[in-house]
Amino acid sequence: MPERKESDSRKLLLRLREILAAPGDGQARLDQITHHIADSMGTQVCSIYLFRDPETLELCATEGLNPQSVHKTRLRLGEGLVGRVARSGRHVNTADAPSEPGFRYMPETGEEVFSSFLGVPIQRVGERLGVLVVQSRDVRQFSEDEVYGLEVVAMVLAEMAELGAFLGSSSDGMPLQHHFPIMFRGGTGQEGVAEGRVWLHEPRVVVTNPVGEDPQKEKARLGEAVAMLRMTVDTLLADHDMGSGDSAEVLETYRMFAHSRSWLRRMEEAIDLGLSAEAAVEKEQSQARARLESAADPYLRDRLHDLDDLSNRLLRILTGQGRDTGAEMPVDPILVARNIGPAELLDYGRRLRGVVLEEGSVGSHATVVARALAIPLVIHADRITSEALNGDEILVDGDMGIVHLRPEETITKAFHDKMAMQAEAQKRYAGLRDLPATGTCGTTIQLYMNAGLMADLPSLESSGAEGVGLFRTELQFLARTRVPRRGELAALYSTVLENAQGKPVLFRTLDIGSDKVLPYMKPQDEPNPAMGWRAIRVGLDKRGVLRMQLQALIRASVGRPLHVMFPFITEMGEFEQAHRLLMEQFAREQRLGHEVPTDVRVGAMLETPSLAFAPKKFFEMCDFISVGGNDLKQFFFAADRENERVRRRYDSLSTSFINLLEQILDRCAEARVPVSFCGEDAGRPIEAVTFAALGFRRLSMRPASIGPVKHLIRRIDLNELRRVLDEARERGDTNLRPAVTDWLARH
């Protein structure tokens, strides 16, 4: 790279740093910046467009265009050349802008006389903040050095924005100001509302010195940090010898990233142009993300996690900002994270008021833990880790999947009103705790709770549940770094039964695979894991683990009845094998002279439509059936419940799904086998009373749902609601929800 270009770039960056340090409001700084960039680049125009909202760019400062168009000219994402840069995250460099596809002429700016155009994204580690543009009357193609130099300047602008350099009354379009209210619309992971202060699981590294004065000194700092990073990675991999296979290949790829010479060279080139070592790391991270995010190969896209982890480790070494920042957790913490594992979430425990994740899924083990802890959870809150700071006020509405960060007073007041209404409702429900869920028709429905942690068990008494209809045994496996021992599991299961105080507990055997991957289990590269190697399929293929778990359950239930149900049974043969395995372990314990349970009840979870058509013998073999509504619904409608585009598209009160449930009830009645409905829908009052009217006499749900469901059941005639269902189906209604809600509103 020519020495003159390096010198010019460093001079410009140093001038930008002076502007940052000088007093003045945000608009004045933006105006000065555009003037100096145009002068340095030898162009007549320099403009800064910033995101006003996720879909709209606003002209916030310009040198050379009509000043009256500032804060008035706006473009949609993808509109014009500026919008194209913003959408793609890549530069546009053309000597003849009007001839470019998608060019849009904006007469209010007076830009018609400028032919040459160079636009680069203003972005920080994947966060697209806006677009930096230079234009010239001359017909010229900007050189590679000029493009690279302008990208470096854009990187510094992104860091300046992060530091709040453009705060001011007239720059309301600037993102990442960390002062203004923001609402995030995500998805519901766990219902409930919470108010508190942000606690970042992994605080963002803040680069306070984006410009470096001495390139040699900055490159030396970078070299030392990279050497330390490589040593750390080598030690980490040596301590976790994975042998051979897929896991070893993934870790070796991670090591190769850390030792990449081209990675280091690109960062050094950015330093030569005037960036500090930290800013150079972030610039390379941002550009690599832009490249990998658009890659067609899913393997390359997955390497983003490796790149981010290495870059963040390197930034922490350079800045000294470790994971433990010394900040003190607030008394009312709302955890904010990109994603989090079950063990980490369990470490926080009930100290948390709520959880907000950028990623996550409705069936992930983090979601399961949040439900067990009874804390509101919002998932898919895009970019919140970039916007939130430790200590920010935050409101979490898990019912609506909405998060308010730094809310306005009117929002807070409305939120307080909602919390007060829910608190009042909870008092009403608490008064029903010891009363049966009996409708006005005299029909009684048994309400059971779902559990998976010791922390759940106090809810057995406080909620008024009649037992545990589903105890998820996989959480003890997910929360550890090794396979639990038989004695550990037996002790845990025994404690669960003791805390149940004679109420039945239905233990579901290990349900792993799909979205629940054990940290010590070899990952399976499956195109559709929800329909792949999971649950009972894993148990029957890896019988050692299933035998060990069954032995632990038998030993824990000494002197008490044992209820075991096998997950994801799709045909009778799988249940026969699993049942035989349990009985073999029972006989083994007797041969060894050990005490055994007083009674053993064996059931199956009906989660696939195929099992509804199983031979009559299957139903006769089962001591009980539990309809797993979450999986049954996704397979019945062929709609992945982890896919936000389709999971809300289909309704549990669809006539076709209700007809399937009725068929299952008829099959169970014919075989005289008890049947229950277990899943999210069982805890929704409208769905719950519909299932009860259809014929389900046992529902299993999260503890917090028992009060609202019982409250509604006790107020209605289930026989009359059944007539409403039958009449709607006879009319040919494709969905029963309108008929049910209309009847409930009138009664």
C-alpha positions in Angstrom: 0.0 0.0 0.0 1.5 3.4 -1.0 3.1 5.3 1.9 1.3 8.5 0.9 -2.1 6.8 1.2 -1.2 5.5 4.6 -0.1 8.9 5.7 -3.2 10.7 4.3 -5.5 8.1 6.0 -3.8 8.5 9.4 -4.0 12.3 9.1 -7.7 12.1 8.4 -8.3 9.7 11.3 -6.3 11.8 13.7 -8.4 14.8 12.6 -11.6 12.8 13.3 -10.3 12.0 16.8 -9.8 15.7 17.4 -13.4 16.4 16.3 -14.5 13.7 18.7 -12.6 15.3 21.6 -13.6 18.9 20.9 -16.8 20.3 22.5 -19.9 20.6 20.3 -23.2 18.9 19.6 -23.7 15.8 17.5 -24.8 17.6 14.4 -21.8 19.9 14.4 -19.5 16.9 14.6 -21.2 15.2 11.7 -20.9 18.4 9.6 -17.2 18.7 10.4 -16.6 15.1 9.6 -18.2 15.2 6.1 -16.2 18.4 5.3 -12.9 16.8 6.2 -13.6 13.5 4.5 -14.5 15.3 1.2 -11.4 17.4 1.5 -9.1 14.4 2.2 -10.6 12.3 -0.6 -10.6 15.1 -3.2 -14.3 14.8 -3.8 -17.0 17.5 -4.0 -19.5 15.5 -1.9 -19.4 13.5 1.3 -22.6 12.4 3.0 -23.6 10.3 6.0 -26.8 8.3 6.0 -27.9 6.7 9.3 -30.7 4.3 10.1 -33.7 6.1 11.6 -35.3 2.7 12.1 -34.5 -0.8 10.9 -36.0 -0.1 7.4 -35.3 3.6 6.9 -32.1 5.6 6.2 -31.9 9.3 6.7 -29.4 11.8 5.4 -27.9 13.2 8.6 -25.0 15.3 7.3 -23.5 16.3 3.9 -20.8 18.4 2.3 -21.7 19.3 -1.2 -25.4 18.4 -1.4 -28.2 20.8 -0.6 -28.0 21.4 3.2 -31.8 21.8 3.2 -32.2 18.1 2.5 -30.5 17.1 5.7 -32.9 15.2 8.0 -35.5 15.3 5.2 -34.2 13.0 2.6 -35.0 9.4 3.5 -34.5 6.0 1.7 -36.0 2.6 2.4 -33.6 -0.3 2.9 -32.5 -1.4 -0.6 -33.7 1.7 -2.3 -31.2 3.5 -4.5 -27.4 2.9 -4.4 -27.3 4.0 -0.7 -30.0 1.5 0.2 -28.2 -1.2 -1.8 -25.0 -0.7 0.3 -27.0 -0.7 3.5 -28.8 -4.0 2.6 -25.8 -5.9 1.3 -23.2 -4.6 3.8 -20.8 -4.2 0.8 -19.4 -1.2 -1.0 -20.7 0.2 -4.3 -18.0 1.8 -6.5 -19.0 3.3 -9.9 -17.9 6.0 -12.3 -21.4 6.4 -13.7 -23.9 6.3 -10.9 -27.1 7.0 -13.0 -26.5 3.9 -15.1 -26.2 1.6 -12.1 -29.2 -0.8 -11.5 -31.4 0.6 -8.8 -30.1 4.1 -9.0 -32.6 6.6 -7.6 -32.4 10.4 -8.3 -33.3 12.6 -5.3 -34.0 16.1 -6.7 -34.0 17.8 -3.3 -30.3 17.0 -2.8 -29.0 18.5 -6.1 -26.9 15.4 -6.7 -27.6 15.2 -10.5 -24.3 16.7 -11.4 -22.2 14.1 -9.6 -21.3 11.1 -11.7 -18.8 9.1 -9.6 -20.2 7.3 -6.5 -18.5 5.3 -3.7 -20.6 4.1 -0.8 -19.4 2.0 2.1 -21.4 0.6 5.1 -20.9 2.1 8.5 -21.0 -1.1 10.6 -19.7 -2.6 13.8 -19.4 -6.3 14.2 -22.4 -7.1 12.0 -24.5 -4.1 13.3 -25.3 -2.0 10.2 -25.5 1.6 11.4 -25.6 3.5 8.1 -23.8 4.4 4.9 -20.8 6.7 4.2 -20.8 8.2 0.6 -18.4 10.3 -1.4 -19.3 11.6 -4.9 -17.5 13.5 -7.6 -18.3 15.4 -10.8 -15.4 13.7 -12.5 -16.0 10.3 -14.2 -13.7 8.2 -12.0 -13.5 4.8 -10.6 -12.2 4.9 -7.0 -9.1 2.9 -6.5 -8.8 -0.2 -4.2 -6.7 1.9 -1.8 -9.4 4.6 -1.7 -12.2 2.1 -1.1 -10.2 0.5 1.7 -9.4 3.9 3.2 -13.0 4.9 3.3 -14.0 1.6 4.9 -11.4 2.4 7.6 -13.0 5.8 8.2 -16.5 4.2 8.3 -15.2 1.8 11.0 -14.0 4.8 13.1 -17.4 6.5 12.6 -19.1 3.3 13.9 -16.9 3.3 17.0 -17.5 7.1 17.6 -21.3 6.3 17.4 -20.8 3.6 20.0 -19.1 6.1 22.3 -22.0 8.6 21.9 -20.1 11.1 19.8 -23.2 12.1 17.8 -25.6 12.6 20.6 -27.5 15.9 20.2 -30.9 17.4 19.7 -30.7 17.4 15.9 -29.2 14.0 15.3 -32.2 11.9 16.3 -31.5 9.4 13.6 -28.3 8.1 15.1 -28.5 4.5 16.3 -26.7 3.0 19.3 -27.1 6.1 21.4 -27.8 4.2 24.6 -30.1 6.9 25.8 -33.3 6.7 23.9 -36.3 4.3 24.5 -36.3 1.2 22.2 -38.9 -1.5 21.8 -38.0 -5.0 20.7 -40.6 -7.4 19.3 -39.5 -11.0 19.7 -41.2 -14.3 20.5 -42.6 -15.7 23.7 -40.4 -18.3 25.4 -42.1 -18.2 28.7 -45.2 -16.1 29.7 -45.2 -13.5 32.4 -44.1 -9.9 32.9 -41.1 -8.5 34.7 -39.4 -5.1 35.4 -35.8 -4.7 36.3 -32.3 -3.7 35.3 -30.2 -5.1 32.4 -27.5 -7.6 33.3 -25.5 -8.6 30.3 -24.4 -12.2 30.2 -21.3 -11.3 28.2 -20.8 -7.5 28.3 -19.8 -6.0 25.0 -16.2 -5.0 24.6 -16.1 -1.2 24.1 -13.3 0.2 22.0 -12.4 3.6 23.4 -9.4 4.4 21.2 -10.4 3.7 17.5 -7.5 5.7 16.1 -3.8 4.8 16.6 -1.0 7.3 16.4 1.9 4.9 16.2 1.4 2.0 13.7 4.4 0.1 14.8 3.4 0.3 18.5 -0.2 -0.8 17.6 1.1 -3.7 15.5 3.4 -4.8 18.3 0.4 -4.8 20.7 -1.6 -6.8 18.2 1.2 -9.3 17.7 1.5 -9.8 21.5 -2.2 -10.3 21.9 -2.4 -12.7 19.0 0.4 -14.8 20.4 -1.3 -14.9 23.8 -4.6 -15.9 22.0 -2.9 -18.7 20.1 -1.3 -20.0 23.3 -4.7 -19.9 25.0 -6.4 -21.8 22.2 -3.7 -24.4 22.0 -3.9 -25.0 25.7 -7.7 -25.1 25.6 -7.7 -27.8 22.9 -4.9 -29.8 24.5 -7.0 -29.9 27.7 -10.0 -31.2 25.8 -8.6 -34.0 23.7 -11.5 -35.0 21.4 -9.6 -37.8 19.7 -10.7 -38.1 16.1 -13.9 -37.5 14.2 -16.2 -34.5 13.7 -15.6 -32.8 17.0 -11.8 -33.0 16.5 -12.2 -31.5 13.0 -14.3 -28.6 14.3 -11.8 -27.8 17.0 -8.9 -28.0 14.6 -10.6 -25.6 12.3 -11.0 -23.3 15.3 -7.2 -23.5 15.9 -6.4 -22.8 12.3 -8.5 -19.6 12.4 -6.4 -18.5 15.4 -3.1 -19.3 13.5 -4.2 -17.8 10.2 -1.5 -15.5 8.8 -3.9 -13.8 6.4 -6.2 -12.9 9.3 -3.3 -11.2 11.1 -2.1 -9.5 7.9 -5.5 -7.9 7.2 -5.6 -6.5 10.7 -2.1 -5.1 10.3 -3.1 -3.4 7.0 -5.9 -1.6 8.8 -3.4 -0.4 11.5 -1.2 1.0 8.7 -4.1 3.2 7.6 -4.5 4.6 11.1 -6.7 2.3 13.2 -5.8 1.2 16.7 -5.2 -2.5 17.2 -8.7 -2.9 18.8 -10.4 -1.1 16.0 -8.5 -3.2 13.4 -9.8 -6.4 15.0 -13.3 -5.1 14.9 -13.0 -4.0 11.3 -11.8 -7.4 10.2 -14.6 -9.1 12.3 -17.2 -6.9 10.7 -16.0 -7.5 7.2 -15.6 -11.2 7.7 -19.1 -11.4 9.1 -20.5 -9.6 6.0 -18.7 -12.2 3.8 -19.7 -15.3 5.7 -23.3 -14.3 6.4 -24.0 -14.2 2.6 -22.1 -17.5 2.0 -24.2 -20.2 0.3 -22.3 -23.0 2.2 -24.0 -23.6 5.6 -20.6 -24.8 6.9 -19.0 -21.4 6.2 -21.9 -19.6 7.8 -21.5 -21.8 10.9 -17.9 -20.6 11.2 -19.2 -17.2 12.2 -19.4 -18.5 15.7 -15.7 -19.4 15.6 -14.7 -16.1 14.2 -16.8 -14.1 16.7 -15.4 -16.1 19.6 -11.8 -15.6 18.5 -12.3 -11.9 17.8 -13.9 -11.3 21.1 -11.2 -13.2 23.0 -8.6 -11.1 21.2 -10.4 -7.9 22.0 -10.6 -8.8 25.7 -6.8 -9.4 25.7 -6.2 -6.0 24.0 -8.5 -4.0 26.2 -8.2 -5.9 29.4 -12.0 -6.1 29.5 -12.5 -9.7 30.7 -15.8 -11.4 31.1 -15.7 -10.5 34.8 -15.9 -6.7 34.5 -16.3 -6.2 38.2 -19.7 -4.7 37.8 -22.2 -5.6 40.5 -25.4 -7.4 39.5 -28.4 -5.3 40.2 -31.0 -6.4 42.8 -33.6 -6.9 40.1 -31.6 -8.4 37.2 -33.1 -9.1 33.8 -30.5 -11.3 31.9 -29.8 -10.2 28.4 -27.7 -12.5 26.1 -27.3 -13.6 22.6 -27.9 -17.1 23.8 -27.2 -19.1 26.9 -26.9 -22.8 27.9 -28.9 -24.5 30.6 -26.0 -24.9 33.0 -25.2 -21.1 32.8 -28.9 -20.2 33.3 -29.2 -22.5 36.3 -26.1 -20.8 37.8 -28.1 -17.6 37.9 -31.1 -19.4 39.3 -34.0 -17.6 40.8 -32.1 -14.3 41.2 -33.2 -13.4 37.8 -36.5 -11.5 37.2 -36.5 -12.4 33.5 -34.5 -13.4 30.5 -34.2 -11.8 27.0 -32.3 -13.6 24.2 -31.4 -12.6 20.7 -31.5 -16.2 19.6 -33.1 -19.2 21.4 -36.1 -21.2 20.5 -39.5 -22.2 22.0 -38.2 -25.7 22.7 -34.6 -25.1 23.6 -33.3 -26.3 26.9 -32.7 -22.7 28.0 -36.4 -22.1 27.5 -37.2 -25.2 29.5 -35.0 -24.0 32.4 -36.7 -20.6 32.3 -40.1 -22.2 32.5 -38.9 -24.3 35.4 -37.6 -21.2 37.2 -41.0 -19.5 36.3 -39.3 -16.4 34.9 -40.5 -14.5 31.8 -38.5 -15.2 28.7 -38.5 -13.4 25.4 -36.5 -14.9 22.5 -35.5 -13.5 19.1 -35.1 -9.9 20.4 -32.8 -8.9 17.5 -29.8 -6.7 18.3 -30.7 -6.2 22.0 -27.2 -7.1 23.2 -25.9 -4.3 21.0 -28.3 -1.7 22.3 -28.4 -2.6 26.1 -26.0 -1.5 28.7 -25.7 -3.0 32.2 -28.1 -1.2 34.5 -30.5 0.0 31.8 -34.1 0.0 32.9 -36.0 -2.8 31.1 -39.5 -4.2 30.9 -40.2 -7.7 29.7 -43.6 -8.8 28.5 -43.3 -12.5 27.9 -47.0 -12.8 27.1 -46.6 -10.6 24.0 -43.0 -11.3 23.3 -42.1 -7.6 23.7 -39.2 -5.8 25.5 -39.0 -2.1 26.3 -35.5 -0.9 26.9 -35.2 2.5 28.7 -39.0 2.9 28.5 -40.8 6.2 28.5 -42.9 7.1 31.6 -46.2 6.4 29.8 -45.0 2.9 28.8 -43.8 2.2 32.3 -47.2 3.3 33.8 -49.1 1.0 31.4 -46.8 -1.8 32.3 -47.3 -1.3 36.0 -51.0 -1.4 35.4 -50.7 -4.8 33.7 -48.5 -6.1 36.5 -51.0 -5.0 39.1 -53.8 -6.8 37.2 -51.8 -10.0 37.0 -51.0 -9.8 40.7 -54.7 -9.4 41.5 -55.5 -12.4 39.3 -52.8 -14.5 41.0 -54.5 -13.8 44.4 -57.8 -15.0 42.9 -56.1 -18.2 41.6 -54.4 -18.8 45.0 -57.8 -19.0 46.6 -58.7 -21.9 44.3 -55.6 -24.0 45.2 -57.4 -26.6 47.4 -60.6 -26.7 45.3 -61.1 -29.3 42.5 -61.2 -28.3 38.8 -64.9 -29.2 38.6 -67.2 -27.7 35.9 -70.7 -26.5 36.7 -71.8 -29.8 35.0 -70.1 -31.8 37.7 -67.2 -33.1 35.5 -63.8 -33.0 37.3 -60.6 -32.5 35.4 -57.3 -33.5 37.0 -54.6 -30.8 36.6 -51.0 -31.9 36.8 -47.8 -29.9 36.5 -44.7 -30.3 34.3 -41.3 -30.2 36.0 -37.7 -31.0 35.4 -35.8 -29.4 38.3 -35.8 -29.6 42.1 -36.7 -25.9 41.9 -40.0 -26.9 40.4 -41.2 -29.0 43.3 -42.4 -26.3 45.7 -44.9 -25.4 43.0 -46.5 -28.8 43.5 -48.1 -27.6 46.7 -48.5 -23.9 45.9 -50.1 -24.4 42.6 -52.6 -27.0 43.7 -51.4 -29.6 41.2 -52.5 -33.2 41.7 -49.2 -34.6 40.7 -46.3 -34.3 38.2 -47.6 -35.3 34.7 -44.2 -34.9 33.1 -40.8 -34.9 34.8 -38.2 -34.1 32.2 -35.2 -36.2 33.1 -32.9 -34.7 30.5 -32.2 -31.5 32.3 -29.9 -33.3 34.7 -27.9 -34.5 31.7 -27.9 -31.1 29.9 -26.7 -29.2 32.9 -23.5 -31.2 33.3 -20.3 -31.6 31.5 -20.3 -35.4 31.9 -22.8 -38.3 32.0 -24.4 -38.4 35.5 -23.7 -41.5 37.5 -26.4 -44.0 38.4 -26.2 -43.2 42.1 -26.5 -39.5 41.5 -29.6 -39.9 39.5 -31.1 -42.4 41.9 -30.6 -39.9 44.8 -32.2 -37.1 42.7 -35.2 -39.1 41.7 -35.7 -40.3 45.3 -35.7 -36.7 46.5 -38.2 -35.8 43.8 -40.6 -38.5 45.0 -40.1 -37.6 48.6 -41.0 -33.9 47.8 -44.1 -35.1 45.9 -45.4 -36.4 49.3 -47.3 -39.3 47.7 -48.6 -37.5 44.7 -47.8 -39.4 41.4 -44.7 -38.4 39.4 -44.5 -39.5 35.8 -40.8 -39.7 34.8 -40.1 -39.3 31.1 -36.9 -41.1 30.1 -34.1 -39.2 28.5 -35.4 -37.0 25.6 -32.3 -35.7 23.9 -31.5 -34.9 20.3 -33.3 -32.3 18.1 -32.7 -29.0 19.9 -31.5 -30.7 23.1 -27.8 -31.7 22.5 -25.7 -32.9 25.4 -22.4 -30.9 25.8 -20.5 -34.2 25.9 -22.3 -35.9 23.1 -21.0 -35.9 19.5 -23.1 -33.5 17.5 -25.1 -35.1 14.7 -25.1 -33.4 11.4 -28.8 -33.9 10.6 -30.8 -31.8 8.0 -33.9 -32.0 10.2 -33.0 -33.0 13.8 -36.6 -32.7 15.0 -37.4 -35.7 12.9 -34.0 -37.4 13.3 -32.1 -39.4 15.9 -33.7 -38.3 19.1 -35.5 -39.5 22.3 -36.3 -43.2 22.4 -34.4 -43.7 19.1 -31.2 -42.7 21.0 -32.2 -44.7 24.0 -32.7 -47.9 22.0 -29.5 -47.4 20.0 -27.4 -46.4 23.1 -28.9 -48.9 25.6 -26.2 -48.5 28.2 -27.4 -45.0 29.1 -31.1 -46.0 29.1 -30.4 -49.1 31.2 -28.5 -46.9 33.7 -31.4 -44.4 33.9 -34.0 -47.2 34.4 -32.0 -48.7 37.1 -31.7 -45.3 38.9 -35.5 -44.9 38.6 -36.2 -48.4 40.0 -33.8 -47.8 43.0 -35.3 -44.4 43.7 -38.8 -45.8 43.8 -38.2 -48.4 46.5 -41.3 -48.8 48.6 -43.3 -46.5 46.3 -45.1 -46.8 42.9 -43.0 -46.0 39.8 -44.4 -44.3 36.7 -42.2 -44.4 33.6 -43.1 -43.1 30.1 -41.1 -43.4 27.0 -40.8 -40.3 24.6 -41.3 -40.1 20.9 -42.7 -43.6 20.4 -43.7 -43.8 16.7 -44.6 -47.5 16.4 -45.5 -50.4 18.7 -42.2 -52.2 18.2 -40.3 -49.3 19.9 -42.6 -49.4 22.9 -42.2 -53.2 23.2 -38.4 -52.9 23.2 -38.4 -50.1 25.8 -40.9 -51.9 28.0 -38.9 -55.2 27.8 -35.7 -53.3 28.8 -37.5 -51.8 31.9 -38.8 -55.2 32.9 -35.3 -56.7 32.5 -33.9 -54.1 34.8 -36.7 -54.7 37.3 -36.0 -58.5 37.3 -32.3 -57.8 37.7 -32.8 -55.7 40.8 -34.9 -58.5 42.3 -32.2 -61.1 41.5 -29.6 -58.9 43.2 -31.8 -58.9 46.3 -32.6 -55.2 46.1 -35.9 -53.8 47.2 -38.1 -52.7 44.3 -41.1 -50.4 43.7 -44.5 -51.4 45.0 -45.9 -51.0 41.5 -44.6 -50.2 38.0 -46.8 -48.3 35.5 -45.4 -47.9 32.0 -46.7 -45.5 29.4 -45.9 -43.8 26.2 -45.9 -40.3 24.9 -48.0 -40.0 21.7 -46.2 -37.3 19.8 -46.5 -38.5 16.2 -49.7 -39.1 14.1 -48.5 -42.6 13.2 -49.0 -43.8 16.8 -52.7 -42.8 16.7 -53.1 -45.5 14.0 -51.1 -48.2 16.0 -52.7 -51.7 16.5 -55.1 -52.0 19.3 -52.6 -54.2 21.1 -50.3 -51.2 21.6 -53.0 -49.3 23.5 -53.7 -52.4 25.6 -50.0 -52.8 26.5 -49.8 -49.2 27.9 -50.8 -48.4 31.5 -51.3 -44.8 30.4 -50.9 -42.5 27.3 -49.7 -38.9 27.4 -50.4 -36.9 24.3 -47.3 -34.7 23.7 -49.2 -31.8 22.1 -46.1 -29.7 21.1 -44.6 -32.4 18.9 -47.9 -33.9 17.8 -49.0 -30.5 16.5 -45.8 -29.8 14.6 -45.8 -33.2 12.8 -49.6 -33.1 12.1 -49.3 -29.7 10.4 -45.8 -30.3 9.0 -44.9 -26.9 10.7 -41.6 -26.8 12.6 -42.3 -25.2 16.0 -38.8 -23.6 15.9 -39.6 -21.8 12.7 -41.3 -18.4 13.5 -42.6 -18.1 10.0 -44.8 -21.2 10.3 -45.3 -22.2 13.9 -48.1 -19.6 14.5 -49.7 -20.4 11.2 -51.7 -23.4 12.5 -54.1 -23.5 15.4 -54.6 -26.3 18.0 -58.4 -25.6 17.7 -58.3 -26.4 14.0 -61.1 -28.9 13.3 -58.7 -31.4 11.7 -56.5 -31.4 14.8 -59.5 -31.7 17.1 -60.7 -34.6 15.1 -57.3 -36.3 15.5 -57.4 -35.8 19.3 -60.9 -37.3 19.3 -59.7 -40.3 17.5 -56.9 -40.8 20.1 -59.5 -40.5 22.9 -61.7 -43.1 21.2 -58.7 -45.5 20.8 -57.8 -45.1 24.4 -61.4 -45.5 25.6 -61.7 -48.7 23.6 -58.6 -50.1 25.3 -59.6 -48.6 28.7 -56.2 -46.9 29.0 -56.0 -43.5 30.8 -55.0 -40.6 28.6 -53.8 -37.1 29.3 -52.8 -34.0 27.3 -49.4 -32.5 28.0 -47.9 -29.4 26.5 -48.1 -25.6 26.1 -51.7 -25.7 24.9 -52.8 -27.6 28.0 -51.9 -24.4 30.0 -53.9 -22.0 27.8 -57.4 -21.7 29.3 -59.3 -21.6 26.0 -57.5 -24.7 24.7 -57.6 -26.4 28.0 -61.4 -26.2 28.4 -61.8 -27.3 24.7 -59.7 -30.4 25.4 -61.6 -31.1 28.6 -65.0 -30.8 26.7 -63.6 -33.1 24.1 -63.0 -35.8 26.7 -59.5 -35.4 28.2 -59.8 -35.8 32.0 -56.2 -35.0 32.8 -54.2 -32.1 31.7 -50.5 -31.4 32.4 -49.0 -27.9 32.2 -46.5 -25.5 33.8 -47.4 -24.7 37.4 -48.4 -21.0 36.7 -51.1 -22.1 34.3 -53.0 -24.3 36.8 -54.8 -21.3 38.5 -56.1 -19.7 35.3 -57.2 -23.1 33.8 -58.9 -24.2 37.0 -60.6 -20.7 37.3 -62.2 -21.1 33.8 -63.2 -24.8 34.2 -65.1 -24.1 37.4 -67.2 -21.4 35.7 -68.5 -23.4 32.7 -70.6 -26.4 31.7 -68.2 -28.7 29.8 -71.2 -30.8 28.4 -72.6 -27.6 26.8 -69.3 -26.7 25.4 -69.0 -30.1 23.8 -72.3 -29.5 22.1 -70.9 -26.2 20.7 -67.9 -28.2 19.3 -70.1 -30.8 17.7 -72.4 -28.2 16.1 -69.5 -26.2 14.7 -68.0 -29.4 13.1 -71.4 -30.3 11.7 -71.6 -26.8 10.1 -68.3 -27.5 8.5 -66.3 -24.9 10.4 -62.6 -25.4 9.7 -61.6 -23.8 13.0 -63.4 -24.2 16.3 -61.8 -21.2 18.0 -64.4 -18.6 16.9 -67.3 -20.8 18.1 -65.5 -21.5 21.5 -64.6 -17.9 22.2 -68.0 -16.6 21.2 -69.7 -19.2 23.6 -67.3 -18.3 26.4 -67.9 -14.6 25.9 -71.7 -15.2 26.3 -71.3 -17.5 29.3 
